[in-house]
Amino acid sequence: MKKFLFGLGLFAIVIAWLIVWTALPWFVILALVIVLALWLAFTRSGRRTFSVMRVGLSTLTQRLGSSSVIVIGIAGVVGVLVAMLAMGEGFQATLQQTGNDDTAIVLRGGSQAELNSVLSRDNIDLIEQKPGVAHDAQGHPIASAELGVIANLPKKHDPTVEANVPIRGVGEEAWTLHPNVKIIDGRKFKPGLRELDVGKGAQRQFAGLEIGKQLRLSGQEWTVVGAFASNDAYESELWGDAESVASAYRRGGSRQSVTVKLTQPSAFDQFKAALMSDPTLKVDVSTTRDYFNKQSEQLTKVIRVVGITVGVIMAIGAIFGALNTMFAAVATRAREIATLRALGFRGSPVVVSVMLETMLLALLGGVLGALIVWLIFNNYTASTLGSNFSQVVFQFRVTPQLLWTGIKWALAIGFIGGLFPAVRAARLPVTTALREL
């Protein structure tokens, strides 16, 4: 019963420590490290702990194979976790950069995305005339009624594989509404013609999107006349004249969304109130920033949940690897530890030294895993399905915050993996330890 209660107490300590550890900011952990270093350097028990730890570290070369199990296992955990989180971070950042607060997007009421929305020509005219919409020098509303269609194009790295690419039909004001969309090669498409401007992200992912190439879409030939950059989700798209796209795909005068330029960000409330008070309109409206934030939330959450789940499963394996390695290390040093205790060393220096040894190995594994992920995945270009069931091209973002999260996971694994072997070493009776081989 006593052993059971002791084990239960250790388990409670581990759970409480993990809860506190996950909440600690980096500067608090740095302060704890400084306090630990001062304790090791200037207190009697600290110097004893350092002496025991130094002896243990000196034998690492003799335990290189088993010690590398801890390092490699934890590096794998950190690598997978940070890579998955970097994927979600990059996808979310790409969509969040797409919108802003001085433009608004209007969809049919109840639509979750542009793909599900349909607005008639009468609706579009009413929306563009509402108060709060900015006008150009000629007095025309700065608005773009847009529609999106999906085409299948071969992937660049494997032409036998096709994927969905979004084609956005836009109005002439689209370039004003999206000033970050810049032509970097060729020219803008001409209204009324079957011409396309392609995002540089789409160019990287799909074959046949070079300037001058012909694409067969909906049974018609389209010419790529320009390429644009925007550093957001629009880079994954092909842009053409809305009337031409609607004609080719038999959409008539309907559109899926209307994007408008607001006179100022604070005019959004006025614009929204005017739309909601019009009984002939059943629409939803939000700033483009809020719209694209919502589009990113669900998939980002899924990516993070999957990443953390895979990381936890791998972390459990790494913990067992650390436990086996450190239990074996304690067993081989049983006589050494017993001798130290017979000479007057208490159990606490033994516990702390074994745990510090494990956490140093874990830190090495965490740094190794973080470095590998940063070298391979930072700014790595990938694509995934967006809300319109089309490919969104984005870049992984391995941020310092994610690297720090990975290292915290590594230290947490090292703490758990070293605690139980350390306690066993400290509690082992001296007489029993001296008889062990």
C-alpha positions in Angstrom: 0.0 0.0 0.0 2.8 2.4 0.8 4.5 1.7 -2.6 1.1 2.3 -4.3 0.6 5.6 -2.6 4.2 6.7 -3.3 3.7 5.8 -7.0 0.4 7.7 -7.1 2.1 10.7 -5.5 4.8 10.6 -8.2 2.1 10.4 -10.9 0.3 13.4 -9.4 3.6 15.4 -9.4 4.1 14.6 -13.1 0.6 15.8 -14.0 0.9 18.9 -12.0 4.3 19.7 -13.4 3.2 19.2 -16.9 0.2 21.6 -16.4 2.5 24.3 -14.9 5.3 23.6 -17.5 3.0 24.2 -20.5 1.9 27.6 -19.1 5.4 28.9 -18.3 6.7 31.6 -20.6 10.3 31.5 -21.8 11.6 34.2 -19.5 10.3 32.3 -16.4 12.1 29.1 -17.6 15.2 31.1 -18.2 15.0 32.4 -14.7 14.6 28.9 -13.4 17.7 27.8 -15.3 19.7 30.6 -13.8 18.5 29.7 -10.3 19.5 26.1 -10.9 23.0 27.1 -12.2 23.5 29.3 -9.1 22.4 26.4 -6.9 24.8 24.0 -8.5 27.6 26.5 -8.2 27.3 28.0 -4.8 25.5 25.5 -2.5 27.0 22.4 -0.9 24.2 20.1 -2.1 24.4 21.7 -5.5 28.1 21.0 -5.8 27.5 17.4 -4.7 24.8 17.1 -7.4 27.1 18.5 -10.0 29.8 16.0 -9.0 27.4 13.1 -9.3 26.1 14.4 -12.7 29.6 14.9 -14.0 30.5 11.3 -13.2 27.3 10.2 -15.0 28.1 12.3 -18.1 31.6 11.0 -18.3 30.2 7.5 -18.9 28.0 8.6 -21.8 30.6 7.5 -24.3 30.3 4.0 -22.9 26.5 4.2 -23.3 26.5 6.0 -26.6 24.0 3.6 -28.3 21.4 3.7 -25.5 21.8 7.4 -25.0 21.3 8.1 -28.7 17.9 6.3 -28.4 16.8 9.2 -26.2 18.2 11.9 -28.5 16.9 10.4 -31.8 13.5 9.5 -30.3 12.9 13.0 -28.9 14.3 14.6 -32.1 11.7 12.7 -34.1 8.9 13.8 -31.7 9.9 17.5 -32.0 10.4 17.2 -35.7 6.9 15.8 -36.4 5.2 18.1 -34.0 6.9 21.3 -35.2 6.4 20.4 -38.9 2.7 19.8 -38.4 2.2 23.0 -36.4 4.3 24.9 -39.0 1.9 23.6 -41.7 -1.1 25.0 -39.9 0.7 28.2 -39.1 1.6 28.8 -42.7 -1.9 27.9 -44.0 -3.6 30.3 -41.5 -1.1 33.1 -42.2 -1.7 32.8 -46.0 -5.5 33.2 -45.6 -5.2 35.9 -42.9 -3.0 38.0 -45.2 -5.6 37.8 -47.9 -8.2 40.1 -46.2 -8.2 43.6 -44.6 -10.5 45.9 -42.7 -11.4 48.4 -45.4 -13.0 45.9 -47.8 -16.1 43.9 -47.3 -17.4 40.7 -48.9 -21.1 40.0 -49.4 -22.5 36.4 -49.8 -25.9 35.0 -50.0 -27.4 34.5 -46.6 -26.4 31.2 -44.9 -23.5 30.6 -47.2 -20.3 29.4 -45.5 -18.1 30.1 -48.5 -18.2 31.6 -52.0 -18.7 28.2 -53.5 -22.1 28.0 -51.8 -23.3 31.5 -52.7 -25.3 32.8 -55.6 -26.3 36.5 -56.0 -28.5 37.8 -58.8 -27.7 40.8 -60.9 -30.5 42.8 -59.1 -28.9 41.9 -55.7 -25.5 43.0 -57.0 -26.8 46.4 -58.1 -28.4 47.0 -54.8 -25.3 46.0 -52.8 -23.1 48.3 -54.8 -25.3 51.3 -54.1 -25.4 51.0 -50.3 -24.0 53.7 -48.1 -20.4 53.1 -46.9 -19.2 52.0 -50.3 -16.3 54.1 -51.7 -16.5 55.6 -55.2 -13.9 56.3 -57.8 -13.2 59.7 -59.5 -16.0 59.1 -62.0 -18.5 58.4 -59.2 -18.7 54.6 -59.9 -18.8 52.3 -56.8 -15.5 50.5 -56.2 -16.9 47.0 -56.2 -16.2 43.7 -57.9 -18.9 41.1 -58.5 -17.0 37.8 -58.6 -17.5 34.1 -59.2 -15.3 31.1 -58.8 -15.2 27.9 -60.8 -13.0 24.8 -60.4 -10.8 23.3 -63.2 -8.6 20.2 -63.2 -5.0 20.8 -64.2 -2.0 18.4 -64.1 0.5 18.9 -61.3 3.9 20.2 -62.2 5.9 17.5 -60.4 3.7 14.7 -61.9 1.7 15.5 -65.0 -0.3 12.3 -64.6 -1.9 13.6 -61.5 -4.5 16.3 -61.7 -5.8 18.6 -58.9 -8.4 21.3 -58.5 -7.3 24.9 -59.3 -9.7 27.8 -58.6 -10.5 30.2 -61.5 -11.8 33.5 -60.3 -13.9 35.8 -62.5 -13.4 39.4 -61.4 -14.5 42.8 -62.4 -12.4 45.7 -63.5 -12.2 47.1 -60.0 -10.6 44.0 -58.6 -7.1 45.4 -59.0 -8.1 48.4 -57.0 -9.8 46.3 -54.3 -6.7 44.1 -54.0 -3.7 46.4 -54.3 -1.3 43.7 -53.1 -2.0 41.8 -56.3 0.8 42.9 -58.6 1.5 41.7 -62.1 5.1 40.4 -62.1 5.2 39.1 -65.7 3.2 39.7 -68.8 0.1 41.9 -68.5 -3.4 42.1 -67.1 -6.2 40.2 -69.0 -8.4 42.3 -71.2 -12.2 42.4 -70.5 -14.3 40.4 -72.9 -11.5 38.1 -73.9 -10.6 34.6 -72.8 -7.4 35.6 -71.1 -6.0 34.6 -67.7 -3.6 36.0 -65.2 -2.2 33.3 -63.0 -0.8 33.5 -59.4 2.8 32.5 -58.9 1.8 29.9 -56.4 -0.4 28.2 -58.9 2.4 28.4 -61.5 4.7 26.5 -59.0 2.1 23.8 -58.5 0.5 23.2 -61.9 1.9 22.5 -65.4 1.1 24.6 -68.5 0.6 28.0 -66.8 3.6 29.8 -68.4 2.9 33.1 -70.3 1.6 32.4 -73.7 0.4 28.9 -73.0 -3.1 27.8 -74.1 -5.5 26.1 -71.7 -8.7 24.3 -72.6 -11.3 25.1 -70.1 -15.0 24.2 -70.5 -14.4 23.3 -74.1 -12.8 26.7 -74.9 -9.2 27.9 -75.4 -7.9 30.4 -72.9 -4.5 32.2 -73.1 -2.3 32.8 -70.1 -1.2 36.5 -70.6 0.2 37.4 -67.2 1.4 36.2 -63.8 0.9 38.0 -60.5 2.1 37.9 -56.9 0.2 38.8 -53.8 1.7 36.8 -50.9 -1.7 35.5 -49.9 -4.4 33.0 -51.0 -5.0 34.7 -54.3 -1.6 33.4 -55.5 -3.3 30.0 -55.8 -5.8 31.2 -58.3 -6.2 32.0 -62.0 -8.0 35.3 -62.7 -10.1 36.2 -65.7 -12.8 38.6 -66.8 -16.0 37.8 -64.9 -18.2 38.1 -67.9 -16.0 35.7 -70.0 -15.8 33.2 -67.2 -19.6 33.3 -66.6 -20.2 32.8 -70.3 -17.8 29.9 -70.6 -19.3 28.1 -67.6 -22.9 29.1 -68.3 -23.5 31.1 -65.2 -25.5 33.9 -66.8 -25.6 37.2 -64.9 -25.3 35.7 -61.4 -22.2 35.9 -59.3 -21.1 34.3 -56.0 -19.9 37.3 -54.1 -19.5 41.0 -54.2 -16.3 42.6 -52.7 -16.6 46.4 -52.1 -14.2 49.1 -51.0 -15.4 50.9 -47.9 -14.9 54.6 -47.5 -13.1 53.8 -44.3 -12.9 50.7 -41.9 -15.4 52.3 -39.5 -18.0 52.5 -42.4 -18.5 48.7 -42.2 -21.2 49.0 -39.6 -23.1 51.5 -41.7 -22.8 49.3 -44.8 -23.8 46.2 -42.9 -26.8 47.9 -41.3 -28.0 49.1 -44.8 -27.8 45.6 -46.1 -29.6 44.0 -43.1 -32.4 46.6 -43.2 -33.2 46.0 -46.9 -36.0 43.4 -47.1 -35.2 42.5 -50.7 -31.7 41.2 -49.7 -30.9 38.1 -47.8 -27.2 38.3 -47.5 -24.3 37.9 -45.1 -21.5 40.4 -44.9 -18.1 40.6 -43.2 -14.8 42.3 -43.7 -12.5 40.4 -45.9 -10.2 39.9 -43.0 -12.8 38.3 -40.9 -14.0 36.2 -43.8 -10.6 34.7 -44.6 -9.9 34.2 -40.9 -13.0 32.1 -40.6 -12.0 30.1 -43.7 -8.7 29.2 -42.1 -10.0 28.3 -38.7 -11.4 24.8 -39.3 -8.6 23.3 -41.3 -5.9 24.9 -39.1 -7.6 23.4 -36.1 -7.7 20.0 -37.7 -4.0 20.2 -38.6 -3.1 21.2 -35.1 -5.1 18.5 -33.5 -3.6 15.9 -35.8 -0.1 17.2 -35.1 -0.5 17.2 -31.4 -2.1 13.7 -31.4 0.7 12.3 -33.5 3.2 14.1 -31.3 1.7 12.7 -28.1 1.8 9.1 -29.5 5.4 9.5 -30.5 6.2 11.2 -27.1 4.8 8.2 -25.2 7.2 6.0 -27.2 10.1 8.4 -26.5 9.3 8.4 -22.8 9.4 4.6 -22.7 12.7 4.7 -24.6 14.1 7.2 -22.0 12.8 5.2 -19.1 14.4 2.0 -20.4 17.7 3.8 -21.1 17.9 5.5 -17.7 16.8 2.5 -15.8 19.6 0.5 -17.5 22.0 3.4 -16.7 21.0 3.4 -13.1 21.3 -0.4 -12.9 24.9 -0.3 -14.3 25.8 2.5 -11.8 24.1 1.0 -8.8 27.4 0.3 -7.0 28.7 3.7 -7.8 25.5 5.4 -6.5 25.5 3.2 -3.4 29.1 4.1 -2.7 28.4 7.8 -3.0 25.5 7.4 -0.6 27.6 5.4 1.8 30.1 8.3 1.8 27.4 10.7 2.9 25.7 11.8 -0.3 21.9 12.1 0.3 19.3 10.9 -2.1 18.4 14.4 -3.5 21.7 14.9 -5.4 21.3 11.5 -7.0 17.7 12.3 -8.0 18.6 15.7 -9.5 21.7 14.5 -11.2 20.0 11.6 -13.0 17.1 13.9 -14.0 19.5 16.6 -15.3 21.4 14.0 -17.3 18.2 12.9 -18.9 17.0 16.4 -19.6 20.3 17.4 -21.1 20.0 14.5 -23.6 16.3 15.5 -24.2 17.4 19.1 -24.8 20.0 17.9 -27.3 17.3 15.8 -29.1 14.9 18.8 -29.1 17.5 21.2 -30.5 18.4 18.6 -33.2 14.8 18.0 -34.2 14.0 21.7 -34.3 17.1 22.4 -36.4 16.2 19.7 -38.9 12.7 21.0 -39.3 13.8 24.6 -39.6 16.3 23.7 -42.3 13.9 21.5 -44.3 10.5 23.0 -43.8 10.9 26.7 -43.2 9.3 28.4 -46.2 8.7 25.0 -47.8 5.9 25.4 -50.4 2.9 23.0 -50.2 -0.8 23.0 -51.1 -3.9 21.7 -49.6 -7.7 21.8 -50.1 -9.3 25.1 -49.1 -12.9 25.9 -48.3 -13.8 25.8 -52.0 -12.4 22.3 -52.5 -9.5 23.7 -54.5 -5.8 23.9 -53.9 -4.5 26.6 -51.7 -0.7 27.1 -52.1 1.1 28.2 -48.9 4.4 28.1 -47.2 5.3 26.3 -43.9 6.2 28.8 -41.2 8.7 27.5 -38.7 8.5 30.4 -36.2 10.6 30.8 -33.1 7.5 30.2 -31.0 7.0 26.8 -32.6 10.6 25.9 -32.1 10.3 26.9 -28.5 7.2 24.7 -28.2 9.1 21.7 -29.6 12.0 22.2 -27.1 9.5 22.5 -24.2 8.0 19.2 -25.3 11.5 17.7 -25.4 12.3 18.8 -21.9 8.9 17.5 -20.6 9.7 14.1 -22.1 13.2 14.2 -20.5 11.6 15.1 -17.1 9.2 12.2 -17.1 11.8 9.8 -18.6 14.3 10.7 -15.9 12.1 11.0 -12.8 11.2 7.4 -12.1 14.7 6.0 -12.7 16.1 8.8 -10.5 13.7 8.1 -7.6 14.6 4.4 -7.9 18.3 5.2 -7.7 17.8 7.3 -4.6 15.5 4.8 -2.8 17.5 1.7 -3.5 19.0 0.4 -0.2 22.7 0.8 0.0 23.3 -2.8 1.0 21.2 -4.0 -1.9 22.9 -1.7 -4.4 26.4 -2.8 -3.3 25.6 -6.4 -4.0 24.3 -5.6 -7.6 26.6 -6.2 -10.6 
